[in-house]
Amino acid sequence: MELVNKAKALRELGEAIADTRKNKNMSIPQLAAKTKIEASILEQIEQGSYDVEYTKLLRIAKGLDTKFTYILPPLD
């Protein structure tokens, strides 16, 4: 039994990050500069095709000036 649908979770996480970034009128290159994460990696994260590490999530949340939990998708 699968506890979490990984593909769905990554897609929802990416959507939450992209939505938050866009709501703050921030481009991917701007977020990359603030987080020191390559823009290509951020693009993959937003597309849901990159299994992002916890520390990168913390850097993204800080770069977006938001709470870490705000970008996490709810568990079904």
PALO-679411 format. One record per residue (C-alpha): residue number from 1; residue in three letters; y, z, x. Coordinates in steps of 0.001 Angstrom, whole numbers, padded with zeros to 6 digits. Layout:
// residues N
k|r|yy|zz|xx
NUM|ALA|Y|Z|X
...
//
This chain:
// residues 76
k|r|yy|zz|xx
1|MET|000000|000000|000000
2|GLU|003376|-001029|001375
3|LEU|005946|001766|001128
4|VAL|008951|-000520|001625
5|ASN|009274|-004261|001213
6|LYS|010686|-005005|004669
7|ALA|012088|-008456|003858
8|LYS|013825|-007179|000735
9|ALA|015211|-004122|002533
10|LEU|016612|-006212|005407
11|ARG|018134|-008722|002973
12|GLU|019807|-005950|000944
13|LEU|021059|-004246|004084
14|GLY|022531|-007512|005343
15|GLU|024202|-008158|001996
16|ALA|025729|-004671|001974
17|ILE|027096|-005116|005497
18|ALA|028482|-008586|004704
19|ASP|030076|-007386|001458
20|THR|031695|-004416|003185
21|ARG|032967|-006584|006034
22|LYS|034416|-009166|003636
23|ASN|036043|-006469|001483
24|LYS|037832|-005302|004602
25|ASN|038961|-008877|005364
26|MET|037129|-008768|008668
27|SER|035444|-011710|010352
28|ILE|032125|-011522|012157
29|PRO|033851|-012042|015532
30|GLN|036211|-009156|014747
31|LEU|033302|-006883|013849
32|ALA|031480|-008009|016988
33|ALA|034457|-006992|019102
34|LYS|034677|-003567|017443
35|THR|030939|-002847|017675
36|LYS|030090|-004547|020977
37|ILE|027252|-006323|019119
38|GLU|026995|-010078|019641
39|ALA|028294|-012148|016722
40|SER|024999|-014062|016569
41|ILE|023110|-010776|016091
42|LEU|025531|-009681|013364
43|GLU|024987|-013031|011611
44|GLN|021219|-012485|011726
45|ILE|021629|-008949|010384
46|GLU|023769|-010182|007495
47|GLN|021202|-012890|006733
48|GLY|018436|-010282|006642
49|SER|016498|-011883|009476
50|TYR|016993|-009154|012105
51|ASP|015319|-005751|012022
52|VAL|018328|-003766|013169
53|GLU|018010|-000570|015183
54|TYR|019427|002715|013933
55|THR|022031|002904|016697
56|LYS|023310|-000582|015847
57|LEU|023635|000482|012213
58|LEU|025734|003439|013305
59|ARG|027963|001151|015390
60|ILE|028332|-001268|012471
61|ALA|029278|001518|010060
62|LYS|031819|002841|012550
63|GLY|033187|-000662|013143
64|LEU|033571|-001089|009385
65|ASP|035177|002357|009140
66|THR|032718|003389|006471
67|LYS|030015|005970|005969
68|PHE|026612|005047|007348
69|THR|024984|005695|003981
70|TYR|027381|003304|002241
71|ILE|025727|000273|003860
72|LEU|022168|001424|003185
73|PRO|020462|-000174|000184
74|PRO|019015|002195|-002422
75|LEU|015287|002823|-002354
76|ASP|013403|001484|-005345
//
